């Protein structure tokens, strides 16, 4: 994961209900869940942050190749969607965890390319930095700190959500397919010059490559968004647990990404910081939820990532410009294409399953 050897760091603070404030790079992101999940729909969910990290990383990797090799591509977009898998827990206060499963990268290009060039683009997407990290599995070191003093601001999720969390769970080991819709499919449009525009949950965000010294970044590296997803998921899981045990607590999470020199694998040090007058049992419960959040479990596993590449005929059929652009008619053709290829019931994302979609499944996203 390029850049992690210098220490990528993300800070997250729980605000209210499902809403979180994330300091990522030189920017701030508000993460939230939709209203039907107890949130306010003000920003991307933790799962969408992870999918955005993968989509942006793939878009930037492909964009570099196109610009380096001078390929005849005018517009480039990448959509990321997933399935879900619920794993039963035999011990602890959390009976099950629903994790992201079967990542799907849908690459759409407007341009004139031959079969070998399309194959190279497919390979580039599957070997981008975030895809490599997810495929290898990420080591996470958990650190929990508790400050035993009154919380200045109560930090709980909505109590009714805790009751719903464990309702209508699938049988042990059963997979659940989540519908792919505007809340779950994340899109990245390549803007050129190492920048991509992410579209998620009614908001947009700029992701970009690491800037040279002296250049002021306008967005965050995809790797930082991966850390943001983990931090956000941890924060909201702990806030939900605080509601469950009736504790007033301030919840913050700091995640730092590094490379293990012994194995060259990505390792994340995640520190949970909780302030509040808590009993030992309450501390144990909050730490358990934080250490076993859905995104954490997702990152520890070796993810399966599939890539499809679709070539779209340019407007007018020929004369593709040498400069990539996310504006204009051809870019709108990519948006329309995604609406056509991303299914409504999740069957295209997990083709070997026909399990009915469950609204409970998107609790992990």
C-alpha positions in Angstrom: 0.0 0.0 0.0 2.0 3.0 -1.2 2.6 5.7 1.4 1.8 3.6 4.4 5.5 3.3 5.3 5.3 7.1 6.2 2.3 6.5 8.4 -1.2 7.1 7.1 -3.5 8.3 9.9 -7.2 8.8 10.3 -9.2 10.2 13.3 -12.9 9.5 13.8 -15.2 11.0 16.4 -18.8 9.8 17.0 -21.3 12.7 17.0 -24.8 11.4 17.4 -26.9 8.5 16.4 -25.1 6.9 13.4 -23.2 10.1 12.5 -19.4 10.4 12.6 -16.8 13.1 11.9 -13.7 11.8 10.2 -10.4 13.7 9.8 -8.8 12.1 6.7 -5.7 13.7 5.2 -6.4 17.4 4.8 -10.1 16.9 4.6 -13.1 16.1 6.8 -15.9 13.5 5.9 -19.2 13.1 7.6 -20.1 9.4 7.7 -23.7 8.4 8.4 -26.3 5.7 7.8 -29.7 6.2 6.0 -32.7 7.2 8.0 -34.2 3.7 8.0 -31.1 2.5 9.9 -31.3 5.2 12.6 -29.1 7.7 10.8 -29.7 10.9 8.9 -28.3 10.1 5.5 -25.7 12.9 5.6 -22.8 11.0 4.2 -21.3 7.6 3.2 -21.6 4.6 5.4 -18.5 2.8 6.7 -19.0 0.2 4.0 -19.3 2.8 1.3 -16.0 4.3 2.5 -14.3 0.9 1.9 -16.0 0.5 -1.5 -15.1 4.1 -2.4 -11.4 3.3 -1.5 -11.4 0.4 -3.9 -13.2 2.2 -6.7 -11.0 5.3 -6.4 -7.8 3.2 -6.2 -8.8 1.2 -9.4 -9.8 4.4 -11.2 -6.4 6.1 -10.4 -4.4 3.0 -11.4 -6.2 2.7 -14.7 -6.0 6.5 -15.3 -2.2 6.4 -14.8 -1.9 3.6 -17.4 -4.1 5.4 -19.9 -2.1 8.7 -19.5 1.3 6.9 -19.5 0.5 4.8 -22.6 -1.5 7.4 -24.5 -4.5 5.1 -24.8 -7.5 6.3 -26.8 -9.9 6.7 -23.9 -12.0 9.8 -23.3 -13.9 9.0 -20.1 -13.3 6.4 -17.4 -15.6 5.3 -14.5 -15.4 2.6 -11.9 -18.4 1.3 -9.8 -17.9 -0.9 -6.8 -20.5 -3.1 -5.3 -20.5 -6.1 -2.9 -22.4 -9.0 -1.5 -22.6 -9.8 2.2 -21.8 -12.8 4.4 -23.1 -13.2 8.0 -21.0 -15.2 10.4 -22.4 -16.5 13.6 -20.5 -16.0 16.9 -20.6 -18.6 19.6 -19.2 -16.3 22.4 -19.4 -12.7 23.4 -22.2 -10.1 23.4 -22.5 -9.9 19.6 -24.2 -13.0 18.2 -23.2 -12.4 14.6 -21.3 -10.2 12.2 -22.3 -9.3 8.7 -19.2 -8.6 6.5 -18.6 -7.3 3.0 -18.1 -10.2 0.6 -17.4 -10.6 -3.1 -16.2 -7.1 -4.2 -17.2 -6.3 -7.8 -15.4 -3.7 -9.8 -17.3 -2.6 -12.9 -15.0 -0.6 -15.2 -16.6 1.5 -18.0 -14.5 3.3 -20.6 -15.5 5.5 -23.5 -12.9 5.0 -26.2 -11.3 2.9 -28.9 -9.2 0.0 -27.5 -8.2 -3.5 -28.7 -8.6 -6.7 -26.7 -5.1 -6.6 -25.3 -5.5 -3.1 -24.0 -8.8 -4.0 -22.4 -7.2 -7.0 -20.7 -4.4 -4.8 -19.4 -6.9 -2.4 -17.9 -8.8 -5.3 -16.2 -5.5 -6.4 -14.7 -4.6 -2.9 -13.5 -7.9 -2.6 -11.7 -7.5 -6.0 -9.9 -3.9 -5.1 -8.9 -4.4 -1.6 -7.6 -3.1 -0.8 -4.2 -6.4 -1.2 -2.3 -7.3 -4.4 -4.2 -3.9 -5.9 -3.3 -4.4 -5.0 0.3 -7.9 -6.5 0.5 -6.9 -9.6 -1.4 -4.0 -10.3 0.9 -5.8 -9.7 4.2 -4.9 -6.9 6.5 -3.4 -7.3 10.0 -5.1 -5.1 12.6 -3.6 -4.4 16.0 -6.3 -3.4 18.5 -5.6 -1.0 21.3 -8.3 0.1 23.7 -8.0 3.0 26.1 -10.5 4.2 28.6 -10.5 7.5 30.5 -12.5 7.2 33.7 -14.2 10.6 34.0 -17.6 12.0 33.1 -18.2 12.3 29.4 -18.7 15.9 28.4 -21.0 14.9 25.6 -23.0 11.7 25.5 -22.1 9.6 22.5 -24.8 6.9 21.9 -26.4 5.5 18.8 -30.2 5.2 18.7 -31.4 2.5 21.2 -34.0 1.1 18.8 -31.2 0.3 16.3 -29.6 -2.0 18.9 -32.8 -4.0 19.2 -33.0 -4.2 15.4 -29.4 -5.3 15.0 -30.1 -8.8 16.0 -33.6 -9.2 14.6 -34.3 -11.5 11.7 -30.6 -12.6 11.3 -30.0 -15.3 8.8 -29.1 -18.9 9.9 -25.4 -19.5 10.8 -23.2 -19.4 7.7 -26.0 -18.3 5.4 -25.1 -15.5 3.0 -27.3 -12.5 2.4 -27.4 -10.5 -0.8 -27.9 -6.8 -0.4 -29.6 -4.9 -3.2 -27.3 -2.7 -5.2 -28.8 0.8 -5.2 -27.7 4.5 -4.7 -26.9 3.7 -1.1 -24.6 0.7 -1.8 -23.0 1.1 -5.3 -20.1 3.6 -5.1 -18.8 5.2 -8.3 -15.5 6.9 -9.1 -15.1 9.1 -12.2 -11.5 9.7 -13.3 -10.8 13.5 -13.7 -7.2 13.3 -14.9 -4.0 14.3 -13.2 -4.3 11.6 -10.5 -7.7 12.7 -9.3 -11.1 10.9 -9.1 -14.5 12.1 -8.1 -16.3 9.7 -5.8 -20.1 9.6 -5.8 -21.8 8.1 -2.7 -24.9 8.7 -0.5 -26.0 12.0 -2.0 -22.5 13.5 -1.6 -19.4 13.6 -3.7 -15.7 13.5 -2.6 -12.4 14.0 -4.3 -9.9 11.2 -4.1 -6.4 11.7 -5.4 -2.9 10.2 -5.5 -0.3 11.3 -3.0 0.9 14.8 -4.0 4.5 15.9 -4.4 6.1 17.9 -1.6 4.9 21.5 -1.6 1.6 20.6 -3.4 -1.5 21.1 -1.3 -3.8 18.0 -1.6 -7.5 18.6 -2.2 -8.7 15.2 -1.3 -7.5 11.9 0.3 -5.6 8.9 -1.0 -7.7 5.8 -1.4 -5.7 4.1 1.3 -6.8 6.7 3.8 -10.4 6.1 2.8 -9.9 2.4 3.7 -8.7 3.4 7.1 -11.6 5.8 7.4 -14.1 2.9 6.8 -12.5 0.9 9.6 -12.4 3.8 12.0 -16.0 4.8 11.2 -17.3 1.2 11.6 -15.5 0.8 15.0 -16.9 4.1 16.2 -20.5 3.4 15.4 -20.3 -0.2 16.8 -19.0 1.1 20.1 -21.6 3.9 20.1 -24.3 1.2 19.6 -22.8 -0.9 22.4 -22.9 2.2 24.7 -26.6 2.5 24.0 -27.1 -1.2 24.7 -25.5 -1.0 28.1 -26.9 2.4 29.0 -23.5 4.1 29.2 -22.7 7.8 28.4 -19.4 7.9 26.6 -17.3 9.9 24.2 -16.0 7.7 21.4 -13.0 8.4 19.2 -10.9 6.1 17.1 -7.4 6.7 15.6 -6.2 4.3 12.9 -2.7 4.3 11.5 -1.6 2.3 8.5 2.0 0.9 8.3 3.8 -1.8 6.3 5.2 -4.7 8.3 8.9 -4.9 7.3 9.0 -8.6 8.0 6.2 -9.6 5.6 5.6 -6.4 3.5 1.9 -6.8 4.3 -0.3 -4.0 5.4 -0.8 -3.6 9.1 -3.2 -1.2 10.8 -2.9 0.0 14.4 -6.3 0.9 15.6 -6.8 2.8 18.9 -10.2 3.1 20.5 -10.4 6.0 22.9 -13.4 6.1 25.2 -14.2 8.7 27.9 -16.9 8.0 30.5 -17.6 6.7 34.0 -17.9 3.0 33.0 -18.0 -0.2 34.9 -15.5 -2.9 34.0 -18.3 -4.9 32.4 -19.3 -1.9 30.3 -15.7 -1.4 29.2 -15.4 -5.0 28.2 -18.6 -4.8 26.1 -17.5 -1.6 24.3 -14.1 -3.0 23.6 -15.6 -6.2 22.3 -17.8 -4.4 19.8 -14.9 -2.2 18.8 -12.5 -5.1 18.3 -15.0 -7.1 16.2 -16.7 -4.5 14.0 -17.9 -5.6 10.6 -15.3 -3.7 8.5 -12.5 -5.0 10.8 -13.6 -8.5 10.1 -13.9 -7.7 6.4 -10.3 -6.4 6.2 -8.8 -9.3 8.1 -10.1 -11.8 5.6 -8.7 -12.3 2.1 -11.3 -10.6 0.0 -12.5 -11.9 -3.4 -12.4 -9.2 -6.1 -13.9 -9.6 -9.6 -13.4 -7.1 -12.4 -15.4 -6.5 -15.5 -14.5 -4.0 -18.2 -17.0 -2.6 -20.7 -16.0 -0.5 -23.6 -18.5 2.1 -24.7 -18.6 3.5 -28.2 -17.6 7.2 -28.2 -20.1 9.9 -29.3 -19.8 10.1 -33.1 -18.1 6.7 -33.1 -14.5 7.9 -33.5 -12.1 10.7 -32.9 -11.5 10.1 -29.2 -9.6 12.9 -27.6 -6.2 12.3 -26.0 -7.2 13.9 -22.7 -9.4 12.1 -20.2 -12.4 14.1 -19.0 -15.2 13.4 -16.6 -17.4 16.0 -18.1 -19.7 16.1 -21.1 -21.8 13.6 -23.1 -19.4 10.6 -22.9 -19.2 10.8 -19.1 -22.9 10.8 -18.9 -23.0 7.7 -21.1 -20.9 6.0 -18.3 -23.4 7.0 -15.7 -26.2 5.6 -17.8 -24.2 2.4 -18.4 -23.8 1.8 -14.7 -27.6 2.2 -14.2 -28.1 -0.6 -16.8 -25.4 -3.1 -15.6 -25.8 -2.8 -11.8 -28.7 -5.0 -10.9 -31.6 -4.3 -8.5 -31.5 -7.5 -6.5 -27.8 -8.2 -6.1 -27.8 -11.3 -8.3 -25.1 -9.9 -10.7 -22.8 -9.2 -7.7 -23.0 -12.7 -6.3 -24.1 -14.8 -9.3 -24.0 -18.1 -7.4 -26.7 -17.0 -4.9 -30.4 -16.4 -5.2 -31.0 -15.6 -1.5 -33.7 -12.8 -1.2 -32.3 -9.5 -0.3 -32.6 -8.5 3.4 -32.8 -4.9 4.5 -31.0 -6.1 7.7 -27.9 -6.9 5.7 -27.0 -3.3 4.9 -26.5 -2.8 8.6 -22.8 -3.7 8.0 -22.4 -1.1 5.3 
